[in-house]
Amino acid sequence: MNTLSLDLTTPYSISADQIEFYRTNGFIKLKNVLDAETLAYYGAEITRLVMELNTQTQPLEKRDTYSKAFLQVMNLWEHSEIAKTFVFSQRLGRIAAELMQVTGVRLYHDQALYKEAGGGITPWHADQYYWPLATDRTVTAWIPLQATPLEMGPLAFCVGSHKYDLGRNLPITDESEELIKTRIKISDFPVVDEPFDLGEVSFHSGWTFHRAGANSSNRPRAVMTMIYMDENMRLMQPRNDNQAKDWAQWCPGAVVDEIINTPKNPVIYSAG
């Protein structure tokens, strides 16, 4: 087995303290999860797919806030065996399961998020607003494909916000940026906004508020993400139009109140 395969399959050691940190704060940043060679190899394929599949053609100055935030391409695993190997990584899936303290995880979907040079902010939001999922046993792995200094717009987290029911009814908009920012300030929530080293990966809960700054550098901020859910996650009756759309797009054939066991939602890792 080659080094690249080993780096995607061998377990990454998670301590009890790290699990508790994630449980308490709603996110964690982990160093040296992937090595430079692995990121370069899979990153080249992910970048190729983003350039090939992206449908955004408007110049930045003519886009709305959401479209200025990043080029977004989803379910790359369905377009490339190389990308599929990366998305189906046992190493990453096991980290997700251990942080959530579940027996295993399924894929909800993957997405590449490329913040172009000059790209705008990603407004404050919570991902699970979009997901018709019955519990909070969800986590997103945010994987920069290069070192990401502050000027490139790394992900920032509102510490402990996953425990509070505020702003959960807001999609990603200018409104979510202003309202959540105000509530964070009023509630005196700490915010962690730090660079990412090469190989550093963050994991955040579906209800953790997060944002990213603008990319003021002269090169794209390339990021790959995987959204995991408890392998026993059940479909919830959608509570908004976005959740209904997600059901149709990412869990086609799933049935309300039953485990989301569809071809698009394979088990990535299971301890059982």
C-alpha positions as CSV (number, residue, x, y, z in Angstrom):
1,M,0.0,0.0,0.0
2,N,1.5,3.4,-1.0
3,T,1.9,6.4,1.3
4,L,-1.1,8.2,-0.1
5,S,-3.4,5.3,0.7
6,L,-2.0,5.0,4.2
7,D,-2.5,8.7,4.9
8,L,-6.2,8.3,4.0
9,T,-6.8,5.0,5.9
10,T,-4.6,4.8,9.0
11,P,-6.2,6.1,12.2
12,Y,-5.5,9.5,13.5
13,S,-5.2,9.5,17.3
14,I,-8.0,11.5,19.0
15,S,-7.7,12.0,22.8
16,A,-10.5,12.2,25.3
17,D,-9.5,15.9,25.9
18,Q,-10.0,16.6,22.2
19,I,-13.4,14.9,22.1
20,E,-14.4,17.0,25.2
21,F,-13.1,20.2,23.5
22,Y,-15.3,19.4,20.4
23,R,-18.3,18.6,22.6
24,T,-17.9,21.8,24.6
25,N,-17.0,24.3,21.8
26,G,-18.7,22.8,18.8
27,F,-15.6,22.7,16.7
28,I,-11.9,21.6,16.8
29,K,-8.9,22.3,14.6
30,L,-6.5,19.3,14.3
31,K,-2.9,19.6,13.2
32,N,-1.1,17.2,10.7
33,V,-4.2,15.3,9.7
34,L,-3.0,15.0,6.1
35,D,0.5,15.4,4.7
36,A,1.7,17.7,2.0
37,E,2.1,15.0,-0.6
38,T,-1.5,13.7,-0.1
39,L,-2.9,17.3,-0.3
40,A,-1.0,18.0,-3.5
41,Y,-2.1,14.8,-5.2
42,Y,-5.8,14.9,-4.4
43,G,-5.9,18.7,-4.4
44,A,-4.8,18.8,-8.1
45,E,-7.8,16.5,-9.0
46,I,-10.2,18.5,-6.9
47,T,-9.1,21.7,-8.5
48,R,-9.4,20.2,-12.0
49,L,-13.0,19.2,-11.2
50,V,-13.9,22.6,-9.8
51,M,-12.6,24.3,-13.0
52,E,-14.5,21.7,-15.1
53,L,-17.8,21.6,-13.2
54,N,-18.2,25.1,-11.9
55,T,-21.0,27.0,-13.6
56,Q,-20.3,30.5,-12.3
57,T,-19.5,32.8,-15.2
58,Q,-20.3,36.3,-13.8
59,P,-17.5,38.5,-12.7
60,L,-17.1,39.0,-9.0
61,E,-18.4,42.6,-9.0
62,K,-21.8,41.5,-10.5
63,R,-22.5,38.7,-8.0
64,D,-24.5,38.7,-4.8
65,T,-22.8,38.1,-1.4
66,Y,-23.3,34.3,-1.5
67,S,-21.8,34.0,-5.0
68,K,-18.9,36.3,-4.2
69,A,-18.0,34.0,-1.2
70,F,-16.8,31.0,-3.2
71,L,-17.1,28.8,-6.2
72,Q,-19.1,25.8,-5.0
73,V,-19.0,22.4,-6.6
74,M,-20.7,19.4,-4.8
75,N,-20.5,15.6,-4.8
76,L,-17.1,15.5,-6.6
77,W,-17.0,11.8,-5.6
78,E,-19.5,11.0,-8.3
79,H,-17.3,12.5,-11.0
80,S,-13.9,11.0,-10.3
81,E,-12.4,7.9,-8.7
82,I,-9.5,9.9,-7.4
83,A,-11.9,12.4,-5.7
84,K,-14.0,9.4,-4.4
85,T,-10.9,7.9,-2.7
86,F,-10.4,11.2,-0.9
87,V,-14.1,11.7,0.1
88,F,-14.4,8.1,1.3
89,S,-11.3,8.4,3.5
90,Q,-11.5,6.1,6.5
91,R,-9.1,8.3,8.4
92,L,-11.3,11.4,8.1
93,G,-14.5,9.4,8.7
94,R,-13.2,7.9,11.8
95,I,-12.2,11.3,13.3
96,A,-15.8,12.5,12.6
97,A,-17.3,9.4,14.3
98,E,-15.1,9.7,17.3
99,L,-15.7,13.4,17.8
100,M,-19.4,12.9,17.7
101,Q,-19.2,9.7,19.8
102,V,-21.2,7.6,17.3
103,T,-20.5,4.2,16.0
104,G,-20.1,5.3,12.4
105,V,-20.8,8.0,9.9
106,R,-22.5,8.3,6.5
107,L,-21.7,10.9,3.9
108,Y,-24.4,13.6,3.5
109,H,-22.5,15.2,0.7
110,D,-19.1,16.7,-0.2
111,Q,-18.4,20.1,-1.6
112,A,-15.4,22.1,-2.8
113,L,-15.4,25.7,-1.8
114,Y,-12.9,27.8,-3.7
115,K,-12.7,31.5,-2.6
116,E,-11.3,33.3,-5.5
117,A,-8.6,36.0,-5.3
118,G,-10.6,39.1,-4.3
119,G,-13.6,36.9,-3.2
120,G,-15.9,38.2,-0.5
121,I,-16.8,37.1,3.0
122,T,-18.7,34.0,3.8
123,P,-21.4,35.4,6.1
124,W,-22.1,34.0,9.6
125,H,-24.4,31.0,9.4
126,A,-25.1,27.5,10.7
127,D,-25.1,24.7,8.1
128,Q,-27.8,22.6,9.6
129,Y,-30.4,25.2,8.7
130,Y,-30.2,23.5,5.2
131,W,-30.4,19.9,6.3
132,P,-33.5,17.8,6.9
133,L,-31.8,15.7,9.5
134,A,-33.4,14.5,12.8
135,T,-30.6,15.0,15.2
136,D,-27.5,17.2,15.8
137,R,-25.1,14.3,15.1
138,T,-23.6,16.1,12.1
139,V,-20.1,17.4,11.5
140,T,-18.3,19.1,8.6
141,A,-14.6,18.4,7.9
142,W,-13.1,21.6,6.4
143,I,-9.9,20.8,4.6
144,P,-7.7,23.6,3.2
145,L,-5.6,22.3,0.3
146,Q,-2.9,24.8,1.1
147,A,-1.7,26.7,4.1
148,T,-4.4,29.4,4.8
149,P,-3.3,32.7,6.4
150,L,-5.8,35.2,7.6
151,E,-5.7,37.2,4.3
152,M,-7.0,34.2,2.4
153,G,-10.2,33.9,4.5
154,P,-9.9,30.8,6.8
155,L,-12.9,29.5,8.7
156,A,-13.7,31.3,11.9
157,F,-15.9,29.8,14.7
158,C,-18.3,31.1,17.3
159,V,-17.3,29.1,20.4
160,G,-20.1,27.1,22.0
161,S,-22.8,28.5,19.7
162,H,-24.0,25.0,18.8
163,K,-25.7,24.9,22.3
164,Y,-27.9,27.9,21.7
165,D,-31.0,28.3,19.6
166,L,-30.2,31.7,18.0
167,G,-30.3,32.5,14.3
168,R,-31.0,28.9,13.3
169,N,-33.7,30.1,10.9
170,L,-31.3,32.1,8.7
171,P,-29.8,31.1,5.3
172,I,-26.4,32.5,4.3
173,T,-27.1,36.1,3.5
174,D,-26.1,39.7,4.4
175,E,-28.9,39.5,6.9
176,S,-27.4,36.4,8.6
177,E,-24.0,38.2,8.8
178,E,-25.5,41.2,10.5
179,L,-28.0,39.5,12.9
180,I,-25.7,36.8,14.0
181,K,-22.7,39.1,14.4
182,T,-24.9,41.4,16.6
183,R,-26.1,38.5,18.7
184,I,-22.6,37.1,19.2
185,K,-21.5,40.6,20.4
186,I,-24.5,41.0,22.7
187,S,-24.0,37.5,24.1
188,D,-20.3,37.9,24.5
189,F,-19.5,34.7,22.6
190,P,-15.8,34.3,21.9
191,V,-14.7,33.9,18.3
192,V,-11.7,31.9,17.0
193,D,-10.4,33.3,13.8
194,E,-6.9,31.9,13.1
195,P,-4.8,30.7,10.2
196,F,-4.7,27.1,9.1
197,D,-1.3,25.3,8.7
198,L,-0.8,23.0,5.8
199,G,-2.4,19.6,6.8
200,E,-4.6,21.2,9.5
201,V,-8.3,20.2,9.3
202,S,-11.2,21.6,11.3
203,F,-14.4,19.7,12.3
204,H,-17.5,21.7,13.2
205,S,-21.0,20.7,14.4
206,G,-23.9,21.4,12.1
207,W,-25.3,24.1,14.5
208,T,-22.0,25.9,15.2
209,F,-22.0,29.4,13.8
210,H,-19.0,30.1,11.5
211,R,-17.9,32.5,8.8
212,A,-14.9,33.3,6.7
213,G,-13.2,36.6,5.8
214,A,-12.6,37.9,2.3
215,N,-9.6,36.6,0.3
216,S,-7.4,39.6,-0.1
217,S,-4.5,37.5,-1.5
218,N,-3.7,37.0,-5.1
219,R,-4.5,33.3,-5.3
220,P,-7.5,31.2,-4.7
221,R,-8.3,29.6,-1.3
222,A,-8.9,26.0,-2.2
223,V,-10.9,24.0,0.3
224,M,-12.5,20.6,0.2
225,T,-15.3,19.7,2.7
226,M,-17.1,16.5,3.7
227,I,-20.4,16.6,5.6
228,Y,-20.8,13.5,7.8
229,M,-23.9,12.4,9.7
230,D,-24.5,9.6,12.2
231,E,-24.7,6.3,10.3
232,N,-28.2,5.9,12.0
233,M,-29.4,9.4,11.1
234,R,-33.1,9.6,10.2
235,L,-34.7,11.9,7.7
236,M,-36.8,14.7,9.3
237,Q,-39.8,16.3,7.7
238,P,-38.3,19.4,6.1
239,R,-39.0,22.7,8.0
240,N,-38.1,25.0,5.1
241,D,-37.8,25.1,1.4
242,N,-34.0,24.6,1.5
243,Q,-34.4,21.4,3.5
244,A,-36.9,20.1,1.0
245,K,-34.5,20.8,-1.8
246,D,-31.7,19.1,0.1
247,W,-33.8,16.0,0.6
248,A,-34.4,15.7,-3.1
249,Q,-30.8,16.4,-4.1
250,W,-28.7,14.7,-1.4
251,C,-31.0,12.0,0.0
252,P,-33.3,11.0,-2.9
253,G,-35.5,8.0,-2.0
254,A,-35.0,8.5,1.8
255,V,-38.2,8.3,3.8
256,V,-39.2,10.6,6.7
257,D,-38.5,9.0,10.1
258,E,-36.4,6.2,8.6
259,I,-32.6,5.9,8.4
260,I,-31.1,7.7,5.4
261,N,-29.7,4.6,3.6
262,T,-29.5,5.7,0.0
263,P,-26.8,5.2,-2.7
264,K,-25.8,8.8,-2.2
265,N,-25.3,8.4,1.5
266,P,-22.9,5.5,1.9
267,V,-21.4,4.6,5.3
268,I,-17.8,6.0,5.3
269,Y,-16.6,4.5,8.6
270,S,-18.2,2.2,11.1
271,A,-16.7,0.7,14.2
272,G,-19.1,-2.2,14.0
